[in-house]
């Protein structure tokens, strides 16, 4: 009875977490917006016209089955570092509207608009036109902030502008003499301020370096800058890489721009990626992260003798792992009727099809794909993870019971020993029946300790195996993501 009671307590420990999860009325956290990219991938120099056409058709089929598929144009903009949707002409019109608002006395409205214009310009591809508009917006923003009494913000804006372009001037027809005087004072102070060397490299690549949006020349560039914060970017062809913002302080420094991922991008090729087969699995995930995608489906071509296959690989970018992979036999470069729909159906939702060959050929450079069901909630691999967590709780509970029963066993046996005197004779205050009962309780507790201890070791071993299998397949163990 004691053993049954102990095991019942352990079972309740195991079931409580699951019951609590089921009873928890709080809503699940909102999922992050889906950004599903579909890209053509080929060895350098990149995807050819035939693969680009197939990828375009595959993207359309995927869009019918999955939310958040990023458009071709949006992918190209992301590859060109143009995160916003505003064009330069649209921002120029917004600037003109802010100027009109400022002239009518709406300095608060003008300030809000100008800050938005500046932020959008700093996400776009650098250009001389963009820098000119940025300078005008910063100058007008400083004037609006000063008119609102925010002298500190106005001065900070002018200091940043002068550090970017020491020749900037205030048009006397647009700005009062007091504003031009303030600008000249800030210019003089910055000219007299200490300066440090900042060297910007691009890993030996031919890239144009921009400091605060202004063309600083071809990499490597060494600039002598006044102390302050600067935005560093580099361009190579249609691709732009950000070096973030640096603080120029009391020491010289070097900023190394990494174009490794950027060199893979082919905005005009699908858009697509040019990745050597041996680097494909790791590199496409890195590129997807740079493009702010949550899922990426790559389309590539594989040859088996004279037979050509379209290979589709689905990656979970947040987990950094391959989810599914399959191939579709082509007739030359043409997909069979319904083939692209079948391929997208399997990759997106795991829907089987006689047209789709799963894992028959490994994708070049990719790790072994996961089972089609491994990414679904409630799939065997996720169940393994939850069983591993529950098993760990059960093993801990069994271990606690084993320790308690072992301790009780020692107490019972000790109680039986003190019923005898030093010569081994039963004391008058105790009976043999009482001795036998106490020893029996000790034996029962000892047996319970051995059984629960052995069970704890066994459950812990099984939980470890389940946790390993779950992690290999999904990157998760129950609620824990690695």
N, C-alpha and C positions, 0 to 999 in steps of 0.2 A: 504493500500500500504506500509505504514511504517513497519508493522509487517511482511509482506511477504518479504520485502527487508532484514530485520534483520535475518529472518530464512534462507534466501538464503546465507547470509554471514556466518552463523554458519555451514550450510551444506558444504560450501567451506572449512571451517576449518577442518571438519571431513574427507573430501575427499583428501585433500592435502597430508597427510602422506601416504595414500595408493598409490596415483599417484607417489609420490616421490620414493616409494619402487619399483614400477613397472618400473620407468624410470631409476633407478640407473644402470649405465652400468658397475659398478665395479663387478668383479667376486666374487662369494661367497668364504669364507675361505675354505682352503683345509681341508677335514675331516681327523681326526686322523686315523692311520692305525687300521684296525679291528683286534681284538684278541678275537676270539670266542671260548670259552671253553665248552666242554661237559663232565660232571662229574657224576659219580654214587654217590648217597647220601643215607645213611641209618643210623639208630641208632647205637651207639657204640656197638660192636667193629668196625663196618664199613660194607661196601658192601660185600655180598657173591658172590660166583662164578657165580650163575645164573644171578644176576643183572649186574655183570661186563660184561658178554657176551652180554646181551641185550644192555647195554650202548655202547659197542664197535660197534655193528651193527647200533645203532641210530646215533652214531658219523659219521659213513660212509654215512648215509642217509642225515644228516645235511650238510656234506661237499659238497654234490652234489647240494645243494640249496643256500648255503651262502658262501661268501668269508671269508678268514682269520681264518678258523677253525684250532685250534692248535692241532698238532699231539699228540699222546699218549706219545711218548718219550719226546717231548718238555715239556709237562705238568709234567712229572716225574722229569725232570731236574729243572723246576721252583720250584717244591715242595722241591727239595733238595738244593735250593738256588744256583744252577748252571745256572746263567743267560746267560753266553756265550756259544758258540758252540765249543770252543776249548777244547781239552782234555789235560791232563797233559803231555802226550808224545809229542803232537803237540807243546805245549809251550816250552818243553825242546829242541825240534829241532829249534824253533825260537830263543831261547837263544843261542844255538850253532852258529847259523848264525850271531847273533849280535856280538859274541866274534870274529868270523872270520873277520867281517867287521871292528871291532875295531883294530885288529892286522894288518889289511891292511891300516889303517889310516883313514877309513871312520867313524870318531867319531860321526858325525851328524846322519848318517844312523843307527849306532849302538844305539845311544841314543833314537831315535824314536822307534825302535823295542823293546828295553828294557822297555821303559815306557809302551808300549802296553802289554808286557808280565806281568809286575807288576799289571797293572789294571785288566787284565783277571784273574790272580791268586787271586786277592782280591774279585772277585765275585764268586769263586768256593767254594765248600765244603772244610772246613779246614782239613788239614792232615799233617803228619810229612814230607811226600815227597813234598807237596806243599810249606811248610814253608822253606824247604831246598832250593828249586828252587827260591823262593822269595828272600832269603838271598843272594844267588849267583847273582841274577839279580840286586838287589840293590847295591851290591858291585861293579859290573861291570858298572852299570849306574853312580855311583859316579866317577869312573875312567874316563869314557867317558866325563862327564860334566866338570871335571877338565881339561882334555886335550883340550876342546873347550874354556877354559878360563872362564867358568862359575863357579867361585870359591864358590859363595854363594849357588848355587843349589847343588854343590858337597858336601859341608859341611852339608847342611840340610838333604841330603839323607843319609849320614853316621851317623848323629846324630839319625835319626829315626831308622836306622838299629841297632845301638848300644843300644838304649833304648829297642828294642825288644829282642836283644840277646847280652848281655855284653861280651860273650866269642867269638864273631865272630873274625876271623883272616884272614889276607891277605896272600895267598900262595906266598912265595918269588919267585917261578918259574913263576908266572903269573903277579905279581905286583912289581913295583920298590920299593926300600927301603924307598924313600920319601913318597910313598903312605901309606906304613905300619906305618911309623912314625906319619903321620897325623891321622891315625886311632887310634893309641895308645894315642895321645894327646886328641882326642875327648873322648875316653873311660875314661881317667883320669878326664877330666872336668865333665863328666856326673856322675862319681862316687862321686865327691865332691859336686855336685849340691843338693839343697834342695829336699826332697821327701815328698810325701803325700800318705795317704792310700786311695785306691780305692776298694770298696766292690761291687762285682757283684753277684746279686741274680737271681733266676729263679722261684720265686713264690713257693718254696718248692718242685719243680720238680727235678728229677735226670737228670742233664744236665752237659755237659762238656763245660767249659769256655775257650775261646781263647782270648788272648790279643796280638794284632798285628800279628795274625795268629799262635801264639805259644801256645801250650797246657798249661793252667795255673791251671788245676785241676777241680775237681767236685764242682758244685755250692753248697753253697755259697763260693765264693773265695774272699779273701782280699789280695791285692797286694800292696806293697810299691813301688811307681813308681817315677822316676825323673819327673820334670815338662816338659810338652810337650803334643802333641796330640797322641791319641791312638785309634786304631780300635778295637771295642769290638764285639765278636760274641759268640753264644752259640749253642751247638748241643744236640739234643735229638733224638736218633735213626737215622733215615734218614733225619730228619728235622733240618734245621739251621735257627736261628733267629739272626738278626743284631741289635746291640744296638747303631749303628752309631759310630761316632768319638767323643771322649770326650777330653776336655782340662783339664789337671791336672795343677792346679795353686797353690794357697796358702792355700787351705782348703781341708780337706778330703771330699770324696763324695761317693754316692752309685748309682749304675746303676742297674735298675730292668729290666730284660728281660721278655717280655710278650710272653709266649708260648701258650696262650689261643687259638688263631687261628691255630698256628702250630700243636697243638695236634689233630686238626680235620683232618689234611692231611693224606691221605693214598696213597702214591706213587705206592705201589704194588697192590692196590685194585681198579683197573679200568683204570687209577687212579681215586680216589674218595675222599669223605669226610665222616667222622663219626660225625654226628651232631644229638643231641637229637631233637625229633620232636618239642618240645616247643620252641627251639631256632633257628629253621631252617631258617626262613625268614631273620633274621638279620645276622646270622652267615655265611650263604653262600655268601652273598654280601661282607662281610669282608674278607672271604677267597679269593674270586675272585679278590678283590683289591690287596691283597698280592701277588697273582699270575700274576698281571699285565694284567688282562683280561678286555675287554670293554663290552662283553656280556657273559653271562653264562647260559647254559641250563643244568638243573639238571634232572637226571633220578632216580626215586624212585618207590617203590612198595606200593600199598595200597590194603587192603582187604575189601570187602563188603560181609560179610557172607563167603560163600565158593568161591566167585569169586575174582580172582586176577586181578589187573589193573596196568599197567605201567603208571606212572604219569610223565608228562614232564612239567617243569616250566622254563620259559624264563625270565631272569633278565637283566635289563639295569643297568650295574654296575656304570656308571657315574652318573646316577640319583638315584641310590640306591633303585630301585623299581621293583616290579614284573610286567612284561608286559603281558604275556599270560600264561595260564595254561590249560592243557587238559589231558585226560587219554585214554588209549587204553586197551580194554579188552583182556586178555591173555587166552590161552588154556593151563592150567598148567603154564609153564614158556615160552611157545612158542607164538610169535606174529602171528596174522593172515596174510595171504598173502597180501602184499602191505600195511600192517598196519604201519610199521615203517616209510615208505615213506610218508604216509598220516599224521602221527603225526608230523613229521619234517616239512612237508609242511604247516601245520596249525601254528606251533610255530614260524617258520621263516617268513612266508609270509601271514599268516592269511587265507590260502586256506581251505575252509570247506570240510569235508568228512563225509560220513555216518559211517565210522569206528571210527571217533574221537568224543569223548564225551567231551563237553566243560562245565566246571564249574558245572558238575553234582555232583562231590564230592570235597570238599575243600581239598587242599594239607595240610597235617598235619603240624601245626605250621606256615603256611603261611597266609599272609593277603589276603583278597578277591581279586582275580585277576582282572585286568583291562579288559575292553572290547577289543575284538580282534582288533578293528579299532582304539583304542585310541592312538597307537604309530605311526600311519601313518601320514605323512605330509598331511594336507588337510582334516584330519578326523574331525568328529563333535567336539571332545574335543579340538582340536587345534583351530578350527574355533571359538569356544566359547572364547578362550583366546584372539584371535585377535579382536573379537567383543567387548570384555570387554575393551581392550585398546582403540579401536575407540570410544566406548561409553563414556569412561572417557574424551577423548578429546572433544566430543560433549557436555557432561555435563558442562565442564569448559567453553566452548564457549557460551552455553545458559546462564550460570551464569553471564558471562561478559555482554551479551546483556541485561539481566534483570536489572543489576545494572545501565547500561547506560540509559535504558529507564526510570527507576525509577527517576534517576537524572533529565532527560529531563522533566518528568512530573512535578516535583517540580518547574523547571524554568518557564514552560508555565503558571502554575497556579499563580506563583508570578507575572509574567508579566501582567496577567489579573487583579490582585488586584491593581497594581499601576496605572491602568487606571481610578481609582476612588479617590476622595478626602476623607478627614477624616470623612465627614458626609455621605459617601456612594454615593455621586452624581458623575455621569460620567463627567470626565474632558472634556472641549471643544475640546481639541486636539485629542480626540478619538471618535469612533462611536460604537454603540451597536453591529454592524456586526463584527467589529474588536475584540470586547470582546468575542463574541460567537465563533469566529474562533480560538482565542487563547485558550479558555477553551476546545474546541473540540480537539485541538492538545494535550492538557494536558491529557484529558481522554483517547485518543488513546495511548499515551505513557504509561499511568498507566496500561491500559489493556495489552499492550505488555509486560510490566514488570512482571505482575502477571502470564501471560501465559508462558513466557520463564522461569521464576523462578520455576513454578510448573513442567515444562518439565525437567528442569535441575535436580530437586530432583528425578523425576521418572526415568530418564535415568541413573543417578548415582546409584540408587537402583538396577536396572536391571543389570548394569555393575558389581556391586559387586557380585551378584548371579552368573553371568557367570564366573567371575574371580575365585570364589570359586570352582565351578564345574570343570573348566579347571585345576586348581591346583590339585584338588583331583585325577583327572584321569591321568594327564601327568606330574605333577610337574612343569608345565610351564604356564605362562600367556602371550600370544603373544610372543614377542621376549625375555621375561625374564624367566630365569631358576632358580629354587630355590632348 
